[in-house]
Amino acid sequence: MTKARLPLFACLIIGIVAGLSGTLLIARYKARPWNLRERASYHSKLTSEQVTIAVEPLYRDEMASQVFDKNDIVTRGIMPVAIVVFNDNNFPIAVDGPAIELIRKDEHVHSLQPNEVVGRLFQKSGGGVWLPQPLPRPPAGEHVNPEALEDFEHKYINQMAVAPNGKAGGVLYLPVPHEDLSDYLSEALVYIPNIYRQDTGEKMIFFEIDLKPATIDGRQAK
């Protein structure tokens, strides 16, 4: 290569790098639709007092990425858990999302808040490896992806109202309690303690939902 061509070659390389950088900057988080399915399609569910609650743990990266625009959520230590409520009563009910627990033996796992989850998921890390608990908290003042935060907050169950003869759903964000989640979930249950009639404020019966049917191994064993 001659000296005369060197500056042109260098400019070409710089242009390519700048173009790639621009592409990375343009690639932003995009909210993905999440639709509630028919109750028969959920494997882990329970019915009581004319209320059916289905639970679907998204315990693999490929499962979670169908709901959220990130392909390593579980790898980074967060397991989304979908909660879908079918109300066959003629009165509205409400479900207290933050009170829901994942229970296995003596271990009780509670949901994280969306802002904490997004802060953890969008930290820079090596990636590609399972991150055990406890995960480090994002540094104070670290920029949080606003598009992701909006989506994670929108899908978060929080205080969920379900209309008479209607259905509603939301997602909880649980810190991953174990690397082999299929095995872990086959011995776990979701405890939903606070369900209320919205018309009278009366508390209804609690739910304990076995998660073994929601795992692939569990479905094969049934």
N, C-alpha and C positions, 0 to 999 in steps of 0.2 A: 504494500500500500504506500502510495506516495504521500509526501507531506502536504501537498495541495488538497488531497482528498480527505485528510484527517479531520479538519474542522467540520466538513459536511457530514462525515460519518458520526462524529460526536454529537452534532445537532440532531441527527436522526435518532440516536439512542435516547437523548434527553426528551425528544418529542414523544417517543414511545412510552417512556417512564411516566411522563406527565399525563399522557392519555390514560394509562392504567390507573394512576392516582385519581384522576378525575372520575373514572368509572367507579372506583371504590367509594368515593365521596358521594356519588349519586345513588349508589345502592343503599336504600333505606329500609327500615322495618315496615312491612305492610301487614295490616290486620287481616287475618284469615277468617272466613265465615265458620261458625260452629252451629250446626243445626241439631235440635233434639230429635232423636229417633223414636220409633214406636216402642212401647215398654217391653214387648216380647223380645226385642233384639238385645236387651241388656241381660247379662248372665248373672250378675250379683244384684239381687233386689229382694225387697220384703214388702208385704202388704199388711196393714193394720188400720182399723177404724176408717176404712174406705180411702186410705192414702197408700200409694205405692211409692217407695223411694228406691231408685236404682243408683248404683255406684260403679263407676268405671275408672280404675286407676290407669293413667297413661304412663306405664312404667318402663317403656323403652323409648329411645330417642325418636325412632320413626313414628311411634304413636303420638308422642307429644307434638312433633313437628306438623302433624295434620291439623292441629288446632292453633298453634303459635308459629310465627315465622322465625324459628331458630332451630337448628338441627342437632344441638347438643345439650338440650335442657337437662335431661336426666344425667348425662355425663358430668355436668357442672353441679350436680347435687340437689336438683329440685325435681320432685315428681308431681305433676298436675293430677288432681283427682276430680273427675266430673261427678256432680251430684244432680240427679234429675228427679223431680217430684211430680207425681200425677195425683191430682186431687179429685176424687170422685164424689165429694160432698157438695151440698148445695150452699155451703158457706166458704168464705176465703180462709186460708191458713197462712202462717208465717213460719219460716225456718231460720234459726239462729246459726249462721254459717261459722263464725269464729269459735263457737262452742264445740264444734264437731272434732272428734279425735280419731286417730288411727291407733288401734290397740293391738299389741302382740305380747302375750304373757304379762309381765309387769311394766312393759314399756308403753308410754303414752306419747304420741306425736301430734302436735298442734300445727295449724296452718300459719305460714308467714304472710305478712302484709305485701301487697303488690309492689310498693315502692322498694321494699327490701329485696324482694325477689328479682326485680329488674336490675337493681344495683349489683347484685351478685352475678346475674347471668351475663351482663354486658361488661364485666371487668375483663381486662386483657389477661390471658393466661396461656400456658402452653397448649391446652386443649388436647383432645384425643385420649385422655386418661380419666378414670373415675376419680372424683374428688371427694374424699371422705369428710364426715362431719367432725368437729364444727367447721364450717366454711368461714374464712376471714370476712369481716364486714367491709363494705366498700369504704375507701377513705372519705373523710368528711369533705363535703363540697364537690365530690366527684360528679361529673356530668352524667345524668341519667337519660337514656334514650327516651325522648318524649312520646314518640309514636308507639313504642313498645309499652311504656307506662300506661298510656291511654287504653290500649287493648287489654293488658293484664288487669287493670282496674275494672274495665267494662265486663269482663268475664268472671270476675271474682264474685263468689256467692254472697258474702256479707249477710245482710238481713233481707231474706228473699220472701216476697209475697207470691202466693199461688192462688189464682182466681177460682171461684166455684166451677167444678167440672173442667178445670184447665190444667195446664202443665207449665213448669218453669224449671230452669236449670242454671247452674253456675259451677265455677271451678275453684277448688282449694289448692294451695301450693305448699306441699309438705317437704321438709328437708329429708333427703334420701337417708333412710335409717340403716341400709345394708346394701352391699354390692350386688348380691344375688337376689334381686327383687322378686322374681318369680317364686322362688322358694320362700322368701320372707312373707310375701302376701298370701301364700297358701295357708299360712297359720295365723293370719291377722283378720281383724274385723274393723268396720267403721261404726263408731258409736255416735248417734245423733240424739242428744238429750233434750233439746229445747224446740218443741213444735207446738204452736199455739193456734187456737181459733181466733181469727181477727175480729169476729163480730162480738165475742164475749170476753176475750182475753184468757179463756180457760186453757190450761196446759193439757196437751194430749200425751199419749203414751210415747216413750222413747223407742228408738230403733237401734238394733244391733245387727249389722249386715255382714255376713261372711264373705270374704273376698276370694276364697279359693276358686269359685266358678269363674271369676273374672280373669284368672291367669290361663295361659295356653295349656299348661300342664294340668290345671284343674279341670278345664273343659274336656280334655282327653280322658281324665280319670272318671268323669261322671257317666 
